[in-house]
Amino acid sequence: MEEKDLEKLTATKLREIAKQYEGITGVHAMKKEELIRAIREARGEPQKEVKKVTGETIYTLKKQIKMLKAEKKAAQEKKDKKLVATLRKKIKRFRRLTRKLAKAKSQ
């Protein structure tokens, strides 16, 4: 079974697979991520590297987004299209980063 196949399985099916390996103990107390990691270790497969995101926090990014939105509103009133476009792109980038941080935090 491949890595993607393991991630698609439910926790109960992963527990059944984990029971087949002798080195894995405490299967019923494990969560899905722990089960996948334990099965990979038992098989001798390399662990999946998780990318570390910069030291930014969601809170600081949202503060920056709020400030950029205020700047964008002022630029719209001045009818500065170039500045509005760049600010819109920055806001979009920061929103993506907040989602990425939230996803990394949940894993």
CNS distance restraints for C-alpha pairs under 8 A (distance, minus, plus):
assign (resid   1 and name CA) (resid   5 and name CA) 6.07 0.50 0.50
assign (resid   1 and name CA) (resid   6 and name CA) 6.95 0.50 0.50
assign (resid   2 and name CA) (resid   6 and name CA) 6.50 0.50 0.50
assign (resid   3 and name CA) (resid   7 and name CA) 6.53 0.50 0.50
assign (resid   4 and name CA) (resid   8 and name CA) 6.35 0.50 0.50
assign (resid   5 and name CA) (resid   9 and name CA) 6.57 0.50 0.50
assign (resid   6 and name CA) (resid  14 and name CA) 7.38 0.50 0.50
assign (resid   6 and name CA) (resid  36 and name CA) 6.60 0.50 0.50
assign (resid   7 and name CA) (resid  36 and name CA) 7.23 0.50 0.50
assign (resid   9 and name CA) (resid  13 and name CA) 6.27 0.50 0.50
assign (resid   9 and name CA) (resid  14 and name CA) 6.50 0.50 0.50
assign (resid  10 and name CA) (resid  14 and name CA) 6.28 0.50 0.50
assign (resid  10 and name CA) (resid  32 and name CA) 7.60 0.50 0.50
assign (resid  11 and name CA) (resid  15 and name CA) 6.13 0.50 0.50
assign (resid  11 and name CA) (resid  31 and name CA) 7.09 0.50 0.50
assign (resid  11 and name CA) (resid  32 and name CA) 5.18 0.50 0.50
assign (resid  11 and name CA) (resid  35 and name CA) 7.69 0.50 0.50
assign (resid  12 and name CA) (resid  16 and name CA) 6.47 0.50 0.50
assign (resid  13 and name CA) (resid  17 and name CA) 6.39 0.50 0.50
assign (resid  14 and name CA) (resid  18 and name CA) 6.04 0.50 0.50
assign (resid  14 and name CA) (resid  32 and name CA) 7.41 0.50 0.50
assign (resid  14 and name CA) (resid  35 and name CA) 6.47 0.50 0.50
assign (resid  14 and name CA) (resid  36 and name CA) 7.28 0.50 0.50
assign (resid  15 and name CA) (resid  19 and name CA) 6.16 0.50 0.50
assign (resid  15 and name CA) (resid  27 and name CA) 5.96 0.50 0.50
assign (resid  15 and name CA) (resid  28 and name CA) 6.87 0.50 0.50
assign (resid  15 and name CA) (resid  35 and name CA) 6.96 0.50 0.50
assign (resid  16 and name CA) (resid  20 and name CA) 6.97 0.50 0.50
assign (resid  17 and name CA) (resid  21 and name CA) 7.48 0.50 0.50
assign (resid  17 and name CA) (resid  39 and name CA) 7.81 0.50 0.50
assign (resid  18 and name CA) (resid  24 and name CA) 6.52 0.50 0.50
assign (resid  18 and name CA) (resid  27 and name CA) 6.79 0.50 0.50
assign (resid  18 and name CA) (resid  35 and name CA) 7.02 0.50 0.50
assign (resid  18 and name CA) (resid  38 and name CA) 7.60 0.50 0.50
assign (resid  18 and name CA) (resid  39 and name CA) 5.97 0.50 0.50
assign (resid  19 and name CA) (resid  24 and name CA) 7.05 0.50 0.50
assign (resid  19 and name CA) (resid  27 and name CA) 7.00 0.50 0.50
assign (resid  21 and name CA) (resid  39 and name CA) 7.82 0.50 0.50
assign (resid  21 and name CA) (resid  42 and name CA) 6.78 0.50 0.50
assign (resid  23 and name CA) (resid  42 and name CA) 6.62 0.50 0.50
assign (resid  24 and name CA) (resid  38 and name CA) 6.69 0.50 0.50
assign (resid  24 and name CA) (resid  39 and name CA) 7.77 0.50 0.50
assign (resid  24 and name CA) (resid  42 and name CA) 7.34 0.50 0.50
assign (resid  26 and name CA) (resid  30 and name CA) 6.75 0.50 0.50
assign (resid  27 and name CA) (resid  35 and name CA) 7.26 0.50 0.50
assign (resid  30 and name CA) (resid  34 and name CA) 5.75 0.50 0.50
assign (resid  30 and name CA) (resid  35 and name CA) 6.04 0.50 0.50
assign (resid  31 and name CA) (resid  35 and name CA) 6.13 0.50 0.50
assign (resid  32 and name CA) (resid  36 and name CA) 6.27 0.50 0.50
assign (resid  33 and name CA) (resid  37 and name CA) 6.23 0.50 0.50
assign (resid  33 and name CA) (resid 107 and name CA) 8.00 0.50 0.50
assign (resid  34 and name CA) (resid  38 and name CA) 6.07 0.50 0.50
assign (resid  35 and name CA) (resid  39 and name CA) 6.09 0.50 0.50
assign (resid  36 and name CA) (resid  40 and name CA) 6.21 0.50 0.50
assign (resid  37 and name CA) (resid  41 and name CA) 6.24 0.50 0.50
assign (resid  37 and name CA) (resid  47 and name CA) 7.26 0.50 0.50
assign (resid  38 and name CA) (resid  42 and name CA) 6.14 0.50 0.50
assign (resid  39 and name CA) (resid  43 and name CA) 6.21 0.50 0.50
assign (resid  40 and name CA) (resid  44 and name CA) 6.05 0.50 0.50
assign (resid  40 and name CA) (resid  45 and name CA) 5.13 0.50 0.50
assign (resid  40 and name CA) (resid  46 and name CA) 7.13 0.50 0.50
assign (resid  40 and name CA) (resid  47 and name CA) 7.01 0.50 0.50
assign (resid  41 and name CA) (resid  45 and name CA) 6.04 0.50 0.50
assign (resid  41 and name CA) (resid  46 and name CA) 7.48 0.50 0.50
assign (resid  41 and name CA) (resid  47 and name CA) 7.57 0.50 0.50
assign (resid  53 and name CA) (resid 101 and name CA) 6.98 0.50 0.50
assign (resid  56 and name CA) (resid  60 and name CA) 6.67 0.50 0.50
assign (resid  56 and name CA) (resid  61 and name CA) 6.93 0.50 0.50
assign (resid  57 and name CA) (resid  61 and name CA) 6.32 0.50 0.50
assign (resid  57 and name CA) (resid  98 and name CA) 7.84 0.50 0.50
assign (resid  57 and name CA) (resid 101 and name CA) 7.42 0.50 0.50
assign (resid  58 and name CA) (resid  62 and name CA) 6.12 0.50 0.50
assign (resid  58 and name CA) (resid  98 and name CA) 5.35 0.50 0.50
assign (resid  58 and name CA) (resid 101 and name CA) 6.74 0.50 0.50
assign (resid  58 and name CA) (resid 102 and name CA) 7.46 0.50 0.50
assign (resid  59 and name CA) (resid  63 and name CA) 6.34 0.50 0.50
assign (resid  60 and name CA) (resid  64 and name CA) 6.33 0.50 0.50
assign (resid  61 and name CA) (resid  65 and name CA) 6.17 0.50 0.50
assign (resid  61 and name CA) (resid  94 and name CA) 6.31 0.50 0.50
assign (resid  61 and name CA) (resid  95 and name CA) 7.89 0.50 0.50
assign (resid  61 and name CA) (resid  97 and name CA) 7.98 0.50 0.50
assign (resid  61 and name CA) (resid  98 and name CA) 6.77 0.50 0.50
assign (resid  62 and name CA) (resid  66 and name CA) 6.17 0.50 0.50
assign (resid  62 and name CA) (resid  94 and name CA) 7.82 0.50 0.50
assign (resid  62 and name CA) (resid  95 and name CA) 7.89 0.50 0.50
assign (resid  62 and name CA) (resid  98 and name CA) 7.71 0.50 0.50
assign (resid  63 and name CA) (resid  67 and name CA) 6.39 0.50 0.50
assign (resid  64 and name CA) (resid  68 and name CA) 6.11 0.50 0.50
assign (resid  65 and name CA) (resid  69 and name CA) 6.08 0.50 0.50
assign (resid  65 and name CA) (resid  91 and name CA) 5.67 0.50 0.50
assign (resid  65 and name CA) (resid  94 and name CA) 6.78 0.50 0.50
assign (resid  65 and name CA) (resid  95 and name CA) 7.67 0.50 0.50
assign (resid  66 and name CA) (resid  70 and name CA) 6.46 0.50 0.50
assign (resid  67 and name CA) (resid  71 and name CA) 6.37 0.50 0.50
assign (resid  68 and name CA) (resid  72 and name CA) 5.99 0.50 0.50
assign (resid  68 and name CA) (resid  87 and name CA) 6.47 0.50 0.50
assign (resid  68 and name CA) (resid  90 and name CA) 7.94 0.50 0.50
assign (resid  68 and name CA) (resid  91 and name CA) 6.73 0.50 0.50
assign (resid  69 and name CA) (resid  73 and name CA) 6.15 0.50 0.50
assign (resid  69 and name CA) (resid  87 and name CA) 7.73 0.50 0.50
assign (resid  69 and name CA) (resid  91 and name CA) 7.49 0.50 0.50
assign (resid  70 and name CA) (resid  74 and name CA) 6.37 0.50 0.50
assign (resid  71 and name CA) (resid  75 and name CA) 6.16 0.50 0.50
assign (resid  71 and name CA) (resid  87 and name CA) 7.76 0.50 0.50
assign (resid  72 and name CA) (resid  76 and name CA) 6.10 0.50 0.50
assign (resid  72 and name CA) (resid  83 and name CA) 7.50 0.50 0.50
assign (resid  72 and name CA) (resid  84 and name CA) 5.49 0.50 0.50
assign (resid  72 and name CA) (resid  87 and name CA) 6.05 0.50 0.50
assign (resid  72 and name CA) (resid  88 and name CA) 7.36 0.50 0.50
assign (resid  73 and name CA) (resid  77 and name CA) 6.37 0.50 0.50
assign (resid  74 and name CA) (resid  78 and name CA) 6.41 0.50 0.50
assign (resid  75 and name CA) (resid  79 and name CA) 6.01 0.50 0.50
assign (resid  75 and name CA) (resid  80 and name CA) 5.38 0.50 0.50
assign (resid  75 and name CA) (resid  81 and name CA) 7.61 0.50 0.50
assign (resid  75 and name CA) (resid  83 and name CA) 6.51 0.50 0.50
assign (resid  75 and name CA) (resid  84 and name CA) 5.95 0.50 0.50
assign (resid  76 and name CA) (resid  80 and name CA) 6.11 0.50 0.50
assign (resid  76 and name CA) (resid  81 and name CA) 7.22 0.50 0.50
assign (resid  76 and name CA) (resid  84 and name CA) 6.43 0.50 0.50
assign (resid  80 and name CA) (resid  84 and name CA) 6.29 0.50 0.50
assign (resid  81 and name CA) (resid  85 and name CA) 6.14 0.50 0.50
assign (resid  82 and name CA) (resid  86 and name CA) 6.36 0.50 0.50
assign (resid  83 and name CA) (resid  87 and name CA) 6.06 0.50 0.50
assign (resid  84 and name CA) (resid  88 and name CA) 6.00 0.50 0.50
assign (resid  85 and name CA) (resid  89 and name CA) 6.31 0.50 0.50
assign (resid  86 and name CA) (resid  90 and name CA) 6.27 0.50 0.50
assign (resid  87 and name CA) (resid  91 and name CA) 6.11 0.50 0.50
assign (resid  88 and name CA) (resid  92 and name CA) 6.15 0.50 0.50
assign (resid  89 and name CA) (resid  93 and name CA) 6.17 0.50 0.50
assign (resid  90 and name CA) (resid  94 and name CA) 6.23 0.50 0.50
assign (resid  91 and name CA) (resid  95 and name CA) 6.15 0.50 0.50
assign (resid  92 and name CA) (resid  96 and name CA) 6.28 0.50 0.50
assign (resid  93 and name CA) (resid  97 and name CA) 6.27 0.50 0.50
assign (resid  94 and name CA) (resid  98 and name CA) 6.24 0.50 0.50
assign (resid  95 and name CA) (resid  99 and name CA) 6.43 0.50 0.50
assign (resid  96 and name CA) (resid 100 and name CA) 6.21 0.50 0.50
assign (resid  97 and name CA) (resid 101 and name CA) 6.08 0.50 0.50
assign (resid  98 and name CA) (resid 102 and name CA) 6.10 0.50 0.50
assign (resid  99 and name CA) (resid 103 and name CA) 6.12 0.50 0.50
assign (resid 100 and name CA) (resid 104 and name CA) 6.16 0.50 0.50
assign (resid 101 and name CA) (resid 105 and name CA) 5.99 0.50 0.50
assign (resid 102 and name CA) (resid 106 and name CA) 6.23 0.50 0.50
assign (resid 103 and name CA) (resid 107 and name CA) 6.52 0.50 0.50
